[in-house]
């Protein structure tokens, strides 16, 4: 029997995965923006109440990492029981374990998932790593394998999350530092020389034209880096640098989801000071 999948908040990644699943996918429009509604329509998702979503036998959670627990709690409050809960959010391993414990209390299995790469599309490589109970992990792999390239890890919830945060350090933090390098070099008129030097070895600073895309996604990256900093600290490693990088990403809040900004604007915001708190004029 084909699974029916519930996707509470279809962002770019979630919607792109959902449209490639060989099954019916429900989503809940309550409180969502016009952009989200349009994205869900384009992906062919079926509008439903959160109660209907809670009756799905599979839930796929791809949300702002800070909301991972709230989304799970909302679905369990709405009646989600005895199903498969796939959490594909960039959260700390201990949060993944706690979430697995909470989901287990209502008789469901949680699969910890790590997404690496862009939203799936023709010509793009999107990978998903899975950890959790073997039978449920295999089921998740079969379901999601029509949309992404699957690698199964092991039985331990949190293992995939640990991989995601490790990848965050290797990739997203490095790109952010590349932006800082270009900002300083530009102020001193040596940005072309920096690009030339960086091009001699693989490094994000060798491709400054990619930085507007980094800035547009910064609002989603800084919660990830906040969690990564704590995970490093929990492991007895220095996490302060990641805290500082998360603060740098917050400087790009005005460019949320706008990859069309020019490079001068992107670099200029790094010296403009923090944006005002939300709600301030």
C-alpha positions as CSV (number, residue, x, y, z in Angstrom):
1,X,0.0,0.0,0.0
2,X,1.3,3.4,-0.9
3,X,2.1,5.8,1.9
4,X,0.3,9.1,2.4
5,X,2.7,11.8,3.4
6,X,2.1,14.9,5.4
7,X,4.3,18.0,4.9
8,X,3.3,20.7,7.3
9,X,5.3,23.6,5.9
10,X,6.4,23.2,2.2
11,X,9.5,25.4,1.8
12,X,11.6,25.3,-1.3
13,X,13.4,22.1,-0.3
14,X,10.3,20.3,1.1
15,X,8.1,21.1,-1.9
16,X,10.8,20.1,-4.4
17,X,11.2,16.7,-2.6
18,X,7.4,16.2,-2.3
19,X,6.7,16.8,-6.0
20,X,9.1,13.8,-6.8
21,X,7.5,11.4,-4.4
22,X,5.4,8.6,-5.9
23,X,2.5,9.1,-3.5
24,X,-0.1,11.6,-2.3
25,X,1.3,14.5,-0.2
26,X,-0.9,16.7,2.1
27,X,0.1,20.1,3.5
28,X,-1.6,22.5,5.9
29,X,-2.2,26.1,4.6
30,X,-3.2,27.5,8.0
31,X,-1.2,30.7,8.7
32,X,1.1,30.2,5.7
33,X,2.0,33.0,3.2
34,X,0.8,33.4,-0.4
35,X,4.3,32.4,-1.6
36,X,4.0,29.1,0.3
37,X,0.5,28.5,-1.1
38,X,1.8,29.1,-4.6
39,X,4.7,26.8,-4.0
40,X,2.4,24.0,-2.7
41,X,0.1,24.4,-5.7
42,X,3.0,24.2,-8.1
43,X,4.2,21.0,-6.4
44,X,0.8,19.4,-6.7
45,X,0.3,19.1,-2.9
46,X,-3.2,18.6,-1.5
47,X,-4.5,21.2,1.0
48,X,-5.7,19.7,4.3
49,X,-6.2,20.5,8.0
50,X,-3.5,19.7,10.5
51,X,-5.9,16.9,11.8
52,X,-5.8,15.3,8.4
53,X,-2.1,15.6,8.3
54,X,-1.9,13.9,11.6
55,X,-3.7,10.9,10.1
56,X,-1.0,10.4,7.5
57,X,1.2,7.3,8.0
58,X,4.3,9.3,7.1
59,X,5.3,12.9,8.2
60,X,8.2,14.7,6.5
61,X,9.4,17.7,8.5
62,X,11.6,20.1,6.6
63,X,11.3,23.4,8.5
64,X,13.3,26.2,10.1
65,X,15.6,24.2,12.5
66,X,14.3,26.3,15.5
67,X,10.8,25.0,14.8
68,X,11.6,21.3,14.6
69,X,10.2,20.4,18.1
70,X,7.2,22.7,17.7
71,X,6.1,21.1,14.5
72,X,6.4,17.6,15.9
73,X,4.4,18.7,19.0
74,X,1.7,20.3,16.9
75,X,1.2,17.1,14.9
76,X,1.2,14.9,18.0
77,X,-1.3,17.2,19.6
78,X,-3.4,16.9,16.5
79,X,-3.4,13.1,16.8
80,X,-0.4,11.7,15.0
81,X,0.2,8.2,16.2
82,X,1.8,4.9,15.2
83,X,3.4,6.3,12.0
84,X,6.8,7.2,10.6
85,X,8.1,10.7,11.4
86,X,11.1,11.8,9.2
87,X,12.9,14.8,10.7
88,X,15.1,16.3,8.0
89,X,16.1,19.4,9.9
90,X,19.5,20.7,10.8
91,X,19.4,20.2,14.5
92,X,21.9,19.0,17.2
93,X,22.2,15.2,17.7
94,X,20.8,15.5,21.3
95,X,17.8,17.3,19.9
96,X,17.2,14.5,17.4
97,X,17.5,11.9,20.2
98,X,15.0,13.8,22.3
99,X,12.6,14.2,19.4
100,X,12.9,10.5,18.7
101,X,12.0,9.8,22.3
102,X,9.0,12.1,22.2
103,X,7.7,10.6,18.9
104,X,8.3,7.1,20.4
105,X,5.9,7.9,23.2
106,X,3.0,8.1,20.8
107,X,4.0,4.8,19.2
108,X,5.7,6.2,16.1
109,X,9.3,5.7,14.8
110,X,11.4,8.8,14.0
111,X,14.0,8.8,11.2
112,X,16.8,11.3,11.6
113,X,17.6,12.7,8.2
114,X,20.3,15.0,6.8
115,X,19.8,16.7,3.4
116,X,22.9,17.8,1.5
117,X,22.7,19.8,-1.7
118,X,20.1,22.0,-3.5
119,X,16.4,21.3,-3.8
120,X,16.2,18.3,-6.2
121,X,15.8,19.2,-9.9
122,X,17.1,17.9,-13.2
123,X,20.9,18.1,-13.2
124,X,21.3,18.7,-9.5
125,X,22.6,16.2,-6.9
126,X,20.6,16.1,-3.7
127,X,21.6,13.6,-1.1
128,X,19.8,12.4,2.1
129,X,21.4,10.4,4.9
130,X,19.2,8.5,7.2
131,X,19.6,7.0,10.7
132,X,17.1,5.3,12.9
133,X,15.3,1.9,13.4
134,X,16.2,-0.4,10.5
135,X,12.8,-1.3,9.2
136,X,11.6,2.3,9.3
137,X,14.9,3.5,7.8
138,X,14.5,1.1,4.9
139,X,10.9,2.3,4.4
140,X,12.0,5.9,4.4
141,X,14.7,5.1,1.9
142,X,12.3,3.5,-0.4
143,X,9.8,6.3,-0.2
144,X,12.3,9.2,-0.6
145,X,14.5,7.4,-3.1
146,X,12.4,8.7,-6.0
147,X,13.4,12.3,-5.0
148,X,16.9,12.2,-3.6
149,X,20.0,10.0,-3.5
150,X,19.8,8.0,-0.3
151,X,22.5,6.8,2.0
152,X,21.5,4.7,5.1
153,X,23.7,5.2,8.1
154,X,22.8,3.2,11.2
155,X,20.2,2.7,13.9
156,X,21.2,5.7,16.1
157,X,19.0,8.8,16.1
158,X,21.2,11.8,15.9
159,X,23.8,10.3,13.6
160,X,22.4,12.0,10.5
161,X,22.1,15.3,12.4
162,X,25.7,15.0,13.5
163,X,26.7,14.6,9.8
164,X,24.6,17.6,8.9
165,X,26.2,19.9,11.5
166,X,29.7,18.6,10.6
167,X,29.0,19.5,7.0
168,X,27.8,22.9,8.1
169,X,31.2,23.6,9.6
170,X,33.0,22.4,6.5
171,X,30.8,24.3,4.0
172,X,28.6,27.1,5.3
173,X,31.0,28.5,7.9
174,X,33.8,28.5,5.3
175,X,31.7,30.3,2.7
176,X,30.8,33.0,5.4
177,X,34.5,33.5,6.1
178,X,35.1,33.8,2.4
179,X,32.7,36.7,2.4
180,X,34.6,38.3,5.3
181,X,37.8,37.9,3.4
182,X,36.4,39.6,0.3
183,X,34.9,42.4,2.4
184,X,38.3,43.3,3.9
185,X,40.1,42.9,0.5
186,X,37.5,45.2,-1.2
187,X,38.0,47.9,1.4
188,X,41.7,47.9,0.6
189,X,41.4,47.5,-3.2
190,X,43.0,44.1,-3.4
191,X,39.8,42.0,-4.0
192,X,40.9,40.9,-7.5
193,X,44.2,39.7,-6.1
194,X,42.4,37.7,-3.3
195,X,40.3,36.0,-5.9
196,X,43.4,35.1,-7.9
197,X,45.1,33.7,-4.8
198,X,42.1,31.8,-3.7
199,X,41.6,30.3,-7.1
200,X,44.9,28.5,-6.8
201,X,43.3,26.2,-4.3
202,X,39.6,25.2,-4.0
203,X,37.9,27.7,-1.7
204,X,34.6,29.6,-1.7
205,X,36.5,32.9,-1.8
206,X,37.5,32.0,-5.3
207,X,33.9,32.5,-6.4
208,X,32.6,35.8,-5.0
209,X,29.8,35.8,-7.5
210,X,28.2,33.1,-5.4
211,X,28.0,35.3,-2.3
212,X,24.6,36.9,-3.1
213,X,23.1,33.4,-3.0
214,X,24.8,32.8,0.4
215,X,23.4,36.1,1.7
216,X,19.9,35.2,0.5
217,X,20.0,32.0,2.4
218,X,21.6,33.4,5.6
219,X,18.3,33.6,7.5
220,X,18.1,29.8,7.3
221,X,21.7,29.2,8.0
222,X,22.2,31.2,11.2
223,X,20.0,29.0,13.4
224,X,21.9,26.0,12.0
225,X,25.2,27.6,13.0
226,X,23.8,28.5,16.5
227,X,23.0,24.9,17.0
228,X,26.4,23.8,15.6
229,X,28.2,26.1,18.0
230,X,26.4,24.4,20.9
231,X,27.1,21.0,19.5
232,X,30.8,21.8,19.3
233,X,30.8,23.0,22.9
234,X,28.9,19.9,24.0
235,X,31.7,17.8,22.4
236,X,34.4,19.7,24.3
237,X,35.4,21.7,21.2
238,X,35.5,25.5,20.8
239,X,32.1,26.7,19.4
240,X,32.6,30.5,19.8
241,X,33.7,31.0,16.2
242,X,30.5,29.5,15.0
243,X,28.5,31.8,17.3
244,X,30.3,34.8,15.7
245,X,29.7,33.5,12.2
246,X,26.0,33.1,13.0
247,X,26.0,36.8,14.0
248,X,27.6,37.7,10.7
249,X,24.9,35.8,8.9
250,X,22.2,37.9,10.7
251,X,23.7,41.0,9.1
252,X,22.3,39.7,5.8
253,X,18.7,39.6,7.1
254,X,17.6,42.4,4.8
255,X,18.5,40.2,1.8
256,X,16.3,37.2,2.9
257,X,15.5,35.1,-0.2
258,X,16.8,37.8,-2.6
259,X,19.7,36.2,-4.6
260,X,19.6,39.2,-7.1
261,X,21.5,41.6,-4.8
262,X,24.8,42.9,-6.2
263,X,28.0,41.9,-4.6
264,X,28.7,45.5,-3.3
265,X,25.4,45.4,-1.4
266,X,26.2,42.0,0.0
267,X,29.6,43.0,1.3
268,X,28.5,46.4,2.4
269,X,26.0,44.9,4.9
270,X,28.9,43.3,6.7
271,X,30.0,46.7,7.9
272,X,26.6,48.3,8.3
273,X,25.9,47.0,11.8
274,X,23.2,44.6,13.0
275,X,19.6,45.0,11.6
276,X,17.0,46.3,14.1
277,X,15.0,43.6,16.0
278,X,11.9,42.4,14.3
279,X,9.0,44.7,15.0
280,X,11.1,47.9,15.4
281,X,10.5,50.7,12.9
